[in-house]
Amino acid sequence: MTEAAVPTLQIDNERVRVTEWRFAPGAATGRHRHEMDYVVVPMMDGKLRLVEPTGTREVQLKAGVSYTRKAGVDHDVINANDFEYVFVEIELKP
């Protein structure tokens, strides 16, 4: 069984939900669907493996270089590094 990524809720108010995600090597979020638009802020350089309905791909992330995605994204996120990986997810509430 794959180790689970560890979420730590930092803020949850009427406007945003901010969660820090920590992944041991090989750890995964488990398949999920995003109900809100969101921003990801990588805290370090590294790569993540995304298992999506259309297939699997790896993405390179750079510390501090944020990206955004719309609600509806369906995927599993896996740490493809041989070290712990951390990012902050900011979900935007309607």
Phi, psi and omega in degrees: 000139181285139176293144181272140170296153185249113177270140173235112180289125181257319180217138173212099180231195184290344184251323185217158167235124182244124182230131170271131177248127177243129183239119167293163176307128179082353181290155185223155175283334193087151182297135180206164179238129180282125180269350182227155168301151182208162177237137175247131178244102178294136180266353181202165173285147176166186181230146176238145175260127180251122176257109186244165179304333181269356180140191183245140177213157175250142178236139176268131178241148179245139179307128176079357180262099185282159172216161182233152176219154181277159174304151178105349179300132182237116183194171166243138181247127185234137176287114181264012180262166175262023177218163177300140178237142184225135168219162176250132178250129179243110179266135184260116183278145180291000000 
